[in-house]
Amino acid sequence: MDIVGFLKSQFICHLLICYIFIVSGLIINFIQLFTLILWPINKQLFRRINCRLAYCISSQMVMLLEWWSGTDCTLYTDPESYHKYGNENAIVILNHNFEIDFLCGWNFCERFGVLGSSKVLAKKELSYMPIIGWMWYFLEIVFCKRKWEEDRKTVVQKLLNLRDYPENFWFLIHCEGTRFTEQKHQISMQVAEAKGLPKLKYHLLPRTKGFAVTVQCLRNVVSAVYDSTLNFRNNENPTLLGVLNGKKYHADLYVRQEVPEDEQGCSTWLHKLYQEKDAFQEEYYRTGRYPAVPIVPPRRPWTLLNWLFWALLLLYPLFKLLINMISSGSSLTLASFAFVIIIASVGVRWMIGVTEINKGSTYGNNDNKQKQK
């Protein structure tokens, strides 16, 4: 192992990266709180500022994938559609099979300049999570409880609020509603059989109500739907811990531009789309490629520059504090520092655990939760 690879695998480096992310994230959340005074005065200025503040947080995660891990991301798409990416509002359908698929979705947004303004349909619990959850609150992210009777009014209102958004944005949505596992897949296919729907081999049944409402509410501001299917070469099983350890992965993302039907035909259209996605997945496993032109979008320097800015700003006072603590020779001070390190280690492991498949949501595991949305 070379010296760089060795350093990337060291826990002290992981702690420093997480320290920068957590402290900078809380600082940005604090600044976002003060931007609330702008909302009644100039809503569009509030939105533009928060797009850039959010970028300061989410780009640090993308930096890990692009620069620290060095993961290759190849885009398979139609060259004519490629030139539209980033220049129009779009709904992006993502498959939900990998622990870092959200990070690859963010990487896709970053390559085309819409990371700071990107939106998601997220579960309500995430809104209480410091840093990313709070960041999303100021980005007007659409949160839902996964109970459609309770969610419909709130979701519709939040989507309609995005109609006058001043920045180009991509609305990222996992139509399956939860990450793929064998147990969830088995239950989902039982529902497909009961409803007379074609069975899927590599995906869960899409939940159509949320997608249909999203399309209906954003129809006048969204130009197209980008259907994207993510895979990793050589049967790689990427994890956030692997990225943090500097492990390089090789991602292939197939993106095609689609135009969905109206609300009445949206359900049928989405089920057909997922059957096609299954066929593309089958072809990828068989041939190792997608039926489109491979393009590697240029990597932009801003994620790295943003991280270096926060590193220079935050590491100096940390090292100065450590030197003062060590020179003091106080046993209580050193014990307190060791305690903080232990707490930080637990916190880092918890943040990584949130992304792990075996610790993911149980949503979709029970028969009584299989009412397709």
C-alpha positions as CSV (number, residue, x, y, z in Angstrom):
1,M,0.0,0.0,0.0
2,D,1.4,3.5,-0.9
3,I,1.7,6.2,1.7
4,V,-1.4,8.1,0.5
5,G,-3.5,4.9,0.6
6,F,-2.2,4.2,4.1
7,L,-3.1,7.6,5.4
8,K,-6.6,7.4,3.9
9,S,-7.2,4.2,5.9
10,Q,-6.2,5.7,9.2
11,F,-8.9,6.4,11.8
12,I,-7.4,9.8,12.8
13,C,-7.9,11.0,9.2
14,H,-11.5,9.9,9.3
15,L,-12.0,11.8,12.6
16,L,-10.5,15.0,11.1
17,I,-12.7,14.7,8.1
18,C,-15.8,14.2,10.2
19,Y,-14.7,17.0,12.6
20,I,-14.6,19.4,9.6
21,F,-17.9,18.2,8.3
22,I,-19.7,18.4,11.7
23,V,-18.4,21.7,12.8
24,S,-18.7,23.4,9.4
25,G,-22.2,21.9,9.0
26,L,-23.3,23.3,12.4
27,I,-21.9,26.7,11.6
28,I,-23.7,26.7,8.3
29,N,-27.0,25.6,10.0
30,F,-26.5,28.5,12.4
31,I,-26.1,30.9,9.5
32,Q,-29.1,29.4,7.8
33,L,-31.2,30.2,10.9
34,F,-30.4,33.9,10.5
35,T,-31.5,33.8,6.8
36,L,-35.1,33.3,8.0
37,I,-35.4,37.1,8.5
38,L,-35.1,37.4,4.7
39,W,-38.1,35.2,3.9
40,P,-40.8,37.8,4.4
41,I,-38.6,40.5,2.8
42,N,-37.1,38.8,-0.2
43,K,-38.0,35.1,-0.6
44,Q,-35.9,34.6,-3.7
45,L,-32.8,36.1,-2.1
46,F,-33.3,33.7,0.9
47,R,-33.5,30.8,-1.6
48,R,-30.4,31.8,-3.5
49,I,-28.3,32.2,-0.3
50,N,-29.5,28.9,1.1
51,C,-28.6,27.1,-2.2
52,R,-25.0,28.2,-1.7
53,L,-24.9,27.4,2.0
54,A,-26.4,24.0,1.3
55,Y,-23.7,23.4,-1.3
56,C,-21.0,24.0,1.4
57,I,-22.4,21.0,3.2
58,S,-23.4,18.5,0.6
59,S,-20.3,19.2,-1.6
60,Q,-18.1,17.9,1.3
61,M,-19.8,14.5,0.9
62,V,-19.3,14.6,-2.9
63,M,-15.6,15.6,-2.3
64,L,-15.1,12.3,-0.4
65,L,-16.4,10.3,-3.4
66,E,-14.6,12.3,-6.1
67,W,-11.3,13.4,-4.6
68,W,-10.7,11.3,-1.5
69,S,-12.0,8.0,-2.8
70,G,-11.2,8.8,-6.5
71,T,-14.3,6.9,-7.6
72,D,-14.9,6.9,-11.3
73,C,-18.3,7.9,-12.5
74,T,-19.2,7.1,-16.1
75,L,-22.4,8.4,-17.5
76,Y,-24.2,6.5,-20.3
77,T,-26.7,8.7,-22.1
78,D,-27.8,10.2,-25.4
79,P,-25.3,13.0,-26.4
80,E,-28.2,15.3,-27.4
81,S,-29.8,15.0,-23.9
82,Y,-26.4,15.4,-22.3
83,H,-26.2,19.1,-23.3
84,K,-29.5,19.8,-21.6
85,Y,-28.4,18.5,-18.2
86,G,-28.1,21.3,-15.7
87,N,-29.8,23.8,-17.9
88,E,-33.4,22.8,-17.1
89,N,-35.5,21.7,-14.2
90,A,-36.0,17.9,-14.0
91,I,-37.3,15.1,-12.0
92,V,-34.6,12.4,-11.5
93,I,-35.8,8.8,-10.8
94,L,-33.1,6.9,-9.0
95,N,-32.9,3.2,-8.2
96,H,-32.2,2.4,-4.5
97,N,-29.9,-0.6,-4.4
98,F,-26.6,0.6,-2.9
99,E,-25.5,2.1,0.3
100,I,-24.0,5.1,-1.5
101,D,-26.6,5.6,-4.3
102,F,-27.6,8.9,-2.7
103,L,-24.0,10.0,-2.9
104,C,-23.8,9.0,-6.6
105,G,-27.0,11.0,-7.2
106,W,-25.4,14.0,-5.6
107,N,-22.3,13.5,-7.7
108,F,-24.5,13.5,-10.8
109,C,-26.0,16.8,-9.6
110,E,-22.6,18.3,-8.9
111,R,-21.2,17.5,-12.3
112,F,-24.0,19.6,-13.9
113,G,-24.0,22.4,-11.3
114,V,-27.3,21.8,-9.5
115,L,-26.1,20.2,-6.3
116,G,-26.9,23.2,-4.1
117,S,-30.4,23.5,-5.4
118,S,-31.2,19.8,-5.7
119,K,-34.4,18.6,-4.0
120,V,-35.6,15.2,-2.6
121,L,-38.7,13.5,-1.3
122,A,-37.5,12.4,2.1
123,K,-39.0,10.7,5.2
124,K,-40.0,13.1,8.0
125,E,-37.5,11.7,10.5
126,L,-34.6,13.1,8.5
127,S,-35.7,16.6,9.1
128,Y,-34.7,16.3,12.7
129,M,-31.1,15.2,11.8
130,P,-28.5,17.9,12.5
131,I,-26.6,19.3,9.5
132,I,-28.1,17.5,6.5
133,G,-31.7,17.3,7.8
134,W,-31.6,20.9,9.0
135,M,-29.9,22.0,5.7
136,W,-32.8,20.3,3.8
137,Y,-35.3,22.3,5.9
138,F,-33.9,25.6,4.6
139,L,-33.9,24.2,1.0
140,E,-37.6,23.6,1.2
141,I,-37.2,19.8,0.9
142,V,-40.4,17.8,0.7
143,F,-40.7,15.7,3.9
144,C,-43.4,13.0,4.3
145,K,-44.5,10.5,6.9
146,R,-45.1,7.7,4.4
147,K,-48.8,7.7,5.2
148,W,-50.4,9.1,2.1
149,E,-53.7,10.1,3.8
150,E,-51.7,12.4,6.0
151,D,-49.0,13.4,3.5
152,R,-51.0,14.3,0.4
153,K,-52.0,17.9,1.4
154,T,-48.5,18.7,2.8
155,V,-46.6,17.2,-0.1
156,V,-48.8,19.0,-2.7
157,Q,-48.4,22.4,-1.0
158,K,-44.6,22.0,-0.7
159,L,-44.3,21.0,-4.4
160,L,-46.5,23.9,-5.5
161,N,-44.2,26.2,-3.6
162,L,-41.3,25.2,-5.8
163,R,-43.0,26.5,-9.0
164,D,-41.3,29.9,-8.6
165,Y,-37.9,28.6,-7.5
166,P,-35.2,31.0,-8.8
167,E,-32.5,28.4,-9.5
168,N,-32.5,25.4,-11.8
169,F,-33.1,22.3,-9.7
170,W,-33.4,18.6,-10.0
171,F,-36.0,16.8,-7.9
172,L,-34.5,13.4,-6.9
173,I,-36.9,10.7,-6.1
174,H,-36.7,7.0,-5.2
175,C,-40.0,5.7,-6.5
176,E,-39.5,2.3,-4.7
177,G,-39.8,4.2,-1.4
178,T,-37.1,2.2,0.4
179,R,-33.8,0.5,-0.3
180,F,-33.8,-2.9,-2.0
181,T,-33.3,-6.0,0.1
182,E,-34.2,-9.6,-0.6
183,Q,-36.9,-9.6,2.1
184,K,-38.5,-6.4,0.8
185,H,-38.3,-7.7,-2.8
186,Q,-40.0,-11.0,-1.9
187,I,-42.9,-9.1,-0.3
188,S,-43.1,-6.6,-3.1
189,M,-43.4,-9.4,-5.7
190,Q,-46.2,-11.0,-3.7
191,V,-48.0,-7.7,-4.0
192,A,-47.3,-7.6,-7.7
193,E,-48.8,-11.1,-8.1
194,A,-51.9,-10.1,-6.1
195,K,-52.4,-7.0,-8.2
196,G,-51.7,-8.7,-11.5
197,L,-48.6,-6.6,-12.2
198,P,-45.5,-8.0,-14.0
199,K,-42.8,-9.1,-11.5
200,L,-39.5,-7.3,-11.3
201,K,-36.2,-9.1,-10.8
202,Y,-33.9,-6.3,-9.7
203,H,-36.3,-3.6,-8.3
204,L,-39.2,-3.2,-5.9
205,L,-42.6,-2.2,-7.3
206,P,-42.6,1.6,-7.7
207,R,-45.0,3.6,-5.5
208,T,-47.0,5.6,-8.0
209,K,-49.1,8.1,-6.0
210,G,-46.2,10.2,-4.8
211,F,-44.6,10.3,-8.3
212,A,-47.8,11.1,-10.0
213,V,-48.5,14.1,-7.7
214,T,-44.9,15.3,-8.1
215,V,-45.3,15.2,-11.9
216,Q,-48.7,17.0,-11.7
217,C,-47.5,19.7,-9.3
218,L,-44.2,20.4,-11.2
219,R,-45.5,19.9,-14.7
220,N,-45.3,23.6,-15.6
221,V,-41.7,24.1,-14.3
222,V,-40.1,20.7,-15.0
223,S,-39.0,20.1,-18.6
224,A,-38.4,16.3,-18.4
225,V,-37.9,13.2,-16.3
226,Y,-34.4,11.7,-16.2
227,D,-34.6,8.0,-15.5
228,S,-31.3,6.8,-14.1
229,T,-30.1,3.3,-13.3
230,L,-26.9,2.9,-11.2
231,N,-24.5,0.0,-11.1
232,F,-21.0,-0.7,-10.1
233,R,-18.5,-2.7,-12.2
234,N,-17.0,-6.0,-11.2
235,N,-19.8,-6.7,-8.7
236,E,-18.4,-4.0,-6.4
237,N,-20.5,-3.5,-3.2
238,P,-19.7,0.2,-2.3
239,T,-20.1,1.5,1.2
240,L,-19.7,4.9,2.9
241,L,-17.0,3.3,5.1
242,G,-15.2,2.1,2.0
243,V,-15.3,5.7,0.6
244,L,-14.0,7.0,3.9
245,N,-11.2,4.5,3.7
246,G,-10.3,5.9,0.3
247,K,-11.4,2.8,-1.6
248,K,-11.9,3.5,-5.3
249,Y,-15.1,2.3,-6.9
250,H,-16.3,2.3,-10.6
251,A,-19.8,3.6,-11.0
252,D,-21.9,3.4,-14.2
253,L,-25.0,5.5,-14.4
254,Y,-27.5,5.1,-17.3
255,V,-29.6,8.2,-17.8
256,R,-32.4,8.6,-20.4
257,Q,-34.7,11.5,-20.8
258,E,-38.4,10.7,-20.6
259,V,-41.7,12.5,-20.8
260,P,-44.4,11.0,-18.4
261,E,-48.0,10.8,-19.3
262,D,-50.7,12.8,-17.4
263,E,-51.8,11.8,-13.9
264,Q,-54.4,9.3,-15.1
265,G,-51.8,7.3,-17.1
266,C,-48.8,8.0,-14.8
267,S,-49.2,4.8,-12.8
268,T,-49.1,2.6,-15.9
269,W,-46.3,4.6,-17.3
270,L,-44.2,4.2,-14.2
271,H,-44.7,0.4,-13.9
272,K,-43.7,0.1,-17.6
273,L,-40.6,2.3,-16.9
274,Y,-39.5,-0.1,-14.1
275,Q,-39.9,-3.1,-16.3
276,E,-37.6,-1.4,-18.8
277,K,-35.2,-0.6,-15.9
278,D,-35.2,-4.3,-15.0
279,A,-34.3,-5.1,-18.6
280,F,-31.4,-2.6,-18.6
281,Q,-30.2,-4.1,-15.3
282,E,-30.3,-7.6,-16.9
283,E,-28.3,-6.3,-19.9
284,Y,-25.7,-4.7,-17.7
285,Y,-25.1,-7.9,-15.7
286,R,-24.8,-9.8,-18.9
287,T,-22.6,-7.3,-20.9
288,G,-21.1,-5.0,-18.4
289,R,-22.4,-1.9,-20.1
290,Y,-25.5,0.1,-20.9
291,P,-27.1,0.7,-24.4
292,A,-25.9,4.3,-24.7
293,V,-22.8,6.3,-25.3
294,P,-20.3,6.4,-22.3
295,I,-19.4,9.9,-21.3
296,V,-17.3,11.0,-18.3
297,P,-18.5,14.5,-17.2
298,P,-15.6,16.7,-16.2
299,R,-14.9,16.9,-12.5
300,R,-15.3,20.4,-11.1
301,P,-12.8,21.8,-8.6
302,W,-15.4,23.5,-6.3
303,T,-16.0,20.5,-4.0
304,L,-12.3,20.2,-3.2
305,L,-11.8,24.0,-2.8
306,N,-14.8,24.3,-0.5
307,W,-13.4,21.4,1.7
308,L,-9.9,23.0,1.8
309,F,-11.4,26.3,2.9
310,W,-13.2,24.7,5.8
311,A,-10.2,22.5,6.7
312,L,-7.9,25.6,6.9
313,L,-10.4,27.5,8.9
314,L,-11.1,24.8,11.4
315,L,-8.0,22.7,11.8
316,Y,-5.7,25.5,13.0
317,P,-7.7,26.3,16.2
318,L,-8.1,22.5,16.8
319,F,-4.4,21.8,16.6
320,K,-3.7,24.9,18.8
321,L,-6.1,23.7,21.4
322,L,-4.5,20.2,21.4
323,I,-1.0,21.7,21.9
324,N,-2.3,23.8,24.8
325,M,-4.0,20.8,26.4
326,I,-0.9,18.6,26.1
327,S,1.4,21.3,27.4
328,S,-0.8,21.9,30.4
329,G,-0.1,18.3,31.6
330,S,-3.5,18.2,33.4
331,S,-4.8,14.7,33.8
332,L,-8.4,16.0,33.9
333,T,-7.8,17.9,30.7
334,L,-6.3,14.9,28.9
335,A,-9.1,12.6,30.2
336,S,-11.7,15.0,28.9
337,F,-10.0,15.1,25.5
338,A,-10.0,11.3,25.4
339,F,-13.7,11.2,26.3
340,V,-14.4,13.7,23.4
341,I,-12.5,11.4,21.0
342,I,-14.5,8.4,22.1
343,I,-17.8,10.3,21.7
344,A,-16.6,11.5,18.3
345,S,-15.8,7.9,17.3
346,V,-19.2,6.7,18.3
347,G,-20.8,9.6,16.4
348,V,-18.8,8.8,13.2
349,R,-19.8,5.2,13.4
350,W,-23.5,6.2,13.9
351,M,-23.4,8.5,10.8
352,I,-21.9,5.7,8.7
353,G,-24.5,3.2,10.1
354,V,-27.4,5.3,8.8
355,T,-26.4,4.4,5.3
356,E,-25.8,0.7,5.8
357,I,-28.4,-1.6,4.2
358,N,-28.6,-4.0,7.1
359,K,-29.5,-1.1,9.4
360,G,-31.8,0.6,6.9
361,S,-35.5,1.4,7.2
362,T,-37.9,-1.5,7.8
363,Y,-40.4,0.3,5.6
364,G,-41.7,-2.3,3.2
365,N,-40.9,-5.4,5.3
366,N,-44.5,-6.1,6.5
367,D,-47.5,-7.1,4.5
368,N,-49.7,-4.4,6.0
369,K,-47.2,-1.8,4.7
370,Q,-47.4,-2.9,1.1
371,K,-50.2,-0.7,-0.1
372,Q,-48.4,0.7,-3.1
373,K,-48.4,4.5,-3.1
